[in-house]
Amino acid sequence: MSQSGLSKAAASWPLCRPLKTHHTTWEPAPNNPKVTLNLVLDGCIVPTESGSARVDYSHLVVLDNFIDEETRQQLLDFLTEPGWTGSGPPSSKWEQATCDGAGMPRTWGLSRTALQHFAESDLPAKLEVQSRLCKLYPDMIIANMPSDQIQIGLSAALPQQQLQDPEVNHHHHQQQQQKQKQAQNPKADQQQQQQEGQQQQQH
């Protein structure tokens, strides 16, 4: 697809905002960078261009020999603190508030404020990574997909039509059940957090 075609396709989908880039002299070479890992993690219901919904799967992709040391260090300093050498991430930007499922321990993740700051910044290292990705996959529209905006679009799309895909219905039903349980028994979640905190102190 041509660049004008990519721009037209992106404009037709309001959540698809192509990554911001800058000029870079970096060029991909055969087998460099190299995909060394590609994992499918989970699925989530997302809206489509037609106004319906589909199951979108999250992937974790590892690229070897993709960024240089200067870029890596600048990203690390921004997401932690300059010169950070602690055994864990700094609590000024990171928090243990991420949980992948009921009964599972909470893990580290960037705070909402830190993540928003990073998303809105024009950090040169971030623009370099985004520019390299766009050069690596020139026929693709690469964009961030903010979870809050996806959910807003989904809440408007789902009630307007009957979902026919059994897999979509299954995931939607599971999400609704989880929300109902949390609304009906908020104390259980507080007790779980207290138990997890006690376990972490014991360790």
Backbone torsions as a table, in degrees:
resi	resn	phi	psi	omega
1	MET	NA	138.5	179.6
2	SER	-72.0	166.7	179.4
3	GLN	-63.5	-37.8	177.8
4	SER	-65.6	-35.7	177.5
5	GLY	-67.3	-39.0	177.4
6	LEU	-63.7	-43.1	-179.2
7	SER	-64.0	-39.8	179.4
8	LYS	-66.2	-41.6	179.4
9	ALA	-65.2	-39.8	179.6
10	ALA	-66.1	-39.2	-178.5
11	ALA	-65.9	-26.7	-178.9
12	SER	-77.9	-10.2	-178.0
13	TRP	-124.6	103.9	-171.2
14	PRO	-60.0	-25.9	179.5
15	LEU	-83.0	-10.2	-176.3
16	CYS	-95.0	93.4	177.7
17	ARG	-111.0	106.8	-175.9
18	PRO	-52.3	145.6	-179.7
19	LEU	-58.0	142.7	175.1
20	LYS	-75.7	138.3	-176.8
21	THR	-129.1	172.7	171.6
22	HIS	-140.6	174.3	-179.3
23	HIS	-69.1	133.6	176.7
24	THR	-139.2	143.3	178.0
25	THR	-88.3	-4.5	-179.2
26	TRP	-66.3	139.0	176.5
27	GLU	-135.4	136.3	177.2
28	PRO	-69.2	150.0	177.7
29	ALA	-124.4	164.0	178.3
30	PRO	-54.9	125.1	179.9
31	ASN	61.0	21.6	179.1
32	ASN	-151.2	105.8	6.6
33	PRO	-74.2	169.3	-176.8
34	LYS	-125.3	134.1	176.0
35	VAL	-76.8	114.5	-178.4
36	THR	-106.8	-10.3	179.0
37	LEU	-156.0	136.4	177.5
38	ASN	-145.5	100.2	-175.6
39	LEU	-110.9	139.1	171.3
40	VAL	-92.1	121.4	-172.9
41	LEU	-96.6	-55.8	-176.1
42	ASP	-159.8	179.0	-179.5
43	GLY	-126.1	152.2	179.3
44	CYS	-147.3	146.7	178.3
45	ILE	-79.1	127.4	178.6
46	VAL	-131.1	151.7	178.5
47	PRO	-73.8	157.3	177.6
48	THR	-114.8	173.9	-179.3
49	GLU	-61.7	-30.8	-177.7
50	SER	-79.2	-5.9	-179.2
51	GLY	95.7	-3.6	176.7
52	SER	-88.8	-155.1	-179.8
53	ALA	-142.8	159.0	178.1
54	ARG	-146.3	165.6	175.9
55	VAL	-91.3	121.0	179.2
56	ASP	-108.6	132.2	-176.4
57	TYR	-101.9	137.0	177.2
58	SER	-81.3	140.4	178.0
59	HIS	-124.0	144.8	170.0
60	LEU	-111.4	117.0	-177.1
61	VAL	-117.6	131.0	178.2
62	VAL	-110.1	126.1	177.8
63	LEU	-112.9	120.7	176.0
64	ASP	-87.5	146.8	177.8
65	ASN	60.3	41.9	-176.1
66	PHE	-101.9	-40.5	-179.7
67	ILE	-121.9	157.2	-179.9
68	ASP	-91.5	171.8	-175.5
69	GLU	-64.0	-38.7	-179.1
70	GLU	-63.1	-42.9	178.8
71	THR	-65.6	-43.3	-180.0
72	ARG	-60.6	-45.2	-177.4
73	GLN	-66.3	-38.0	179.7
74	GLN	-66.2	-39.7	176.4
75	LEU	-64.6	-44.0	-178.9
76	LEU	-62.8	-43.9	-179.9
77	ASP	-62.9	-38.1	-177.4
78	PHE	-71.7	-40.3	-175.5
79	LEU	-84.9	-14.2	173.0
80	THR	-117.5	-109.3	172.9
81	GLU	-148.9	149.1	-179.6
82	PRO	-53.1	125.4	178.8
83	GLY	76.5	14.7	-176.8
84	TRP	-63.5	128.4	-179.6
85	THR	-130.0	16.3	-177.8
86	GLY	-66.7	161.7	179.4
87	SER	-72.3	-20.4	177.4
88	GLY	-134.2	174.8	-179.8
89	PRO	-71.1	154.1	-179.5
90	PRO	-70.3	137.1	-178.4
91	SER	-69.8	-11.5	177.9
92	SER	-67.9	-24.1	-178.4
93	LYS	-127.0	-17.1	-175.9
94	TRP	-118.4	152.0	179.4
95	GLU	-146.9	152.6	177.5
96	GLN	-92.6	77.8	-176.9
97	ALA	-130.5	8.5	-178.1
98	THR	-99.7	128.2	179.6
99	CYS	-135.9	125.8	-175.6
100	ASP	-87.2	-4.5	179.6
101	GLY	178.0	162.2	-179.4
102	ALA	-59.8	133.4	178.1
103	GLY	82.4	-3.7	-179.7
104	MET	-92.0	150.2	-179.0
105	PRO	-68.3	151.1	178.6
106	ARG	-78.5	140.6	-177.0
107	THR	-119.9	170.9	-176.8
108	TRP	-74.9	145.1	173.7
109	GLY	-157.4	156.3	176.7
110	LEU	-62.4	141.6	176.7
111	SER	-68.2	160.8	-180.0
112	ARG	-58.1	-41.4	-178.6
113	THR	-64.8	-45.4	-179.1
114	ALA	-65.8	-40.3	-179.9
115	LEU	-66.1	-40.9	178.7
116	GLN	-65.6	-40.0	178.2
117	HIS	-61.0	-43.3	179.3
118	PHE	-66.2	-41.9	-178.7
119	ALA	-63.7	-34.4	-175.9
120	GLU	-90.7	-9.7	-176.0
121	SER	-80.8	158.8	172.9
122	ASP	-110.2	43.0	178.1
123	LEU	-53.5	126.2	-178.4
124	PRO	-53.9	-40.0	179.9
125	ALA	-64.6	-37.8	177.7
126	LYS	-65.8	-45.0	178.7
127	LEU	-64.5	-33.3	178.6
128	GLU	-65.8	-45.0	178.3
129	VAL	-61.3	-44.8	-178.8
130	GLN	-65.8	-37.6	179.2
131	SER	-67.1	-38.6	178.8
132	ARG	-68.0	-39.1	177.7
133	LEU	-60.7	-43.1	-179.4
134	CYS	-67.0	-32.6	175.6
135	LYS	-73.7	-32.8	-179.0
136	LEU	-71.0	-34.8	-179.5
137	TYR	-126.6	71.2	-173.9
138	PRO	-67.4	-19.3	-178.9
139	ASP	-93.8	7.7	-177.8
140	MET	-113.9	149.2	169.3
141	ILE	-93.2	113.3	-177.9
142	ILE	-105.4	123.7	-176.4
143	ALA	-146.0	153.9	170.1
144	ASN	-77.6	147.1	179.3
145	MET	-121.5	88.1	-178.2
146	PRO	-59.6	126.4	-175.8
147	SER	-58.9	-40.4	-177.3
148	ASP	-64.4	-38.4	179.4
149	GLN	-71.5	-34.4	176.9
150	ILE	-62.8	-44.3	-178.1
151	GLN	-66.7	-35.7	177.0
152	ILE	-63.1	-44.5	178.5
153	GLY	-65.5	-37.1	-178.8
154	LEU	-68.7	-41.4	-178.5
155	SER	-64.0	-28.4	177.9
156	ALA	-80.5	-28.6	-174.3
157	ALA	-85.2	-40.3	-172.6
158	LEU	-63.1	-45.2	-176.3
159	PRO	-68.5	-16.0	-172.9
160	GLN	-84.6	-12.7	-178.7
161	GLN	-154.0	158.4	-178.8
162	GLN	-84.2	125.1	178.7
163	LEU	-78.5	127.7	-176.3
164	GLN	-96.8	-23.1	-177.3
165	ASP	-72.6	117.9	-179.7
166	PRO	-57.4	-35.7	-178.9
167	GLU	-68.0	-38.6	177.6
168	VAL	-64.8	-44.7	179.1
169	ASN	-60.1	-40.1	-178.3
170	HIS	-63.6	-47.7	-179.3
171	HIS	-66.4	-39.0	179.8
172	HIS	-63.7	-42.6	179.7
173	HIS	-63.0	-41.6	179.2
174	GLN	-63.4	-42.0	179.6
175	GLN	-64.4	-40.7	179.9
176	GLN	-66.0	-39.8	178.8
177	GLN	-62.8	-42.7	-179.3
178	GLN	-63.9	-41.3	179.3
179	LYS	-64.4	-39.7	179.9
180	GLN	-64.8	-41.8	179.5
181	LYS	-63.1	-41.6	-179.9
182	GLN	-66.4	-36.9	-179.6
183	ALA	-71.6	-35.5	-176.9
184	GLN	-78.8	-27.9	-174.9
185	ASN	-136.9	68.4	-178.8
186	PRO	-66.9	-25.9	-179.2
187	LYS	-66.4	-32.4	-179.5
188	ALA	-61.7	-37.7	179.8
189	ASP	-68.6	-37.4	178.1
190	GLN	-65.7	-41.1	178.3
191	GLN	-63.6	-38.8	179.0
192	GLN	-63.4	-40.5	179.4
193	GLN	-64.4	-40.3	179.3
194	GLN	-64.6	-42.4	178.9
195	GLN	-62.5	-42.4	179.8
196	GLU	-64.7	-38.2	178.9
197	GLY	-65.5	-38.8	177.8
198	GLN	-65.7	-40.0	178.1
199	GLN	-63.0	-40.5	-179.3
200	GLN	-66.8	-36.1	179.4
201	GLN	-68.6	-36.2	178.5
202	GLN	-64.5	-36.2	-179.7
203	HIS	-80.1	NA	NA
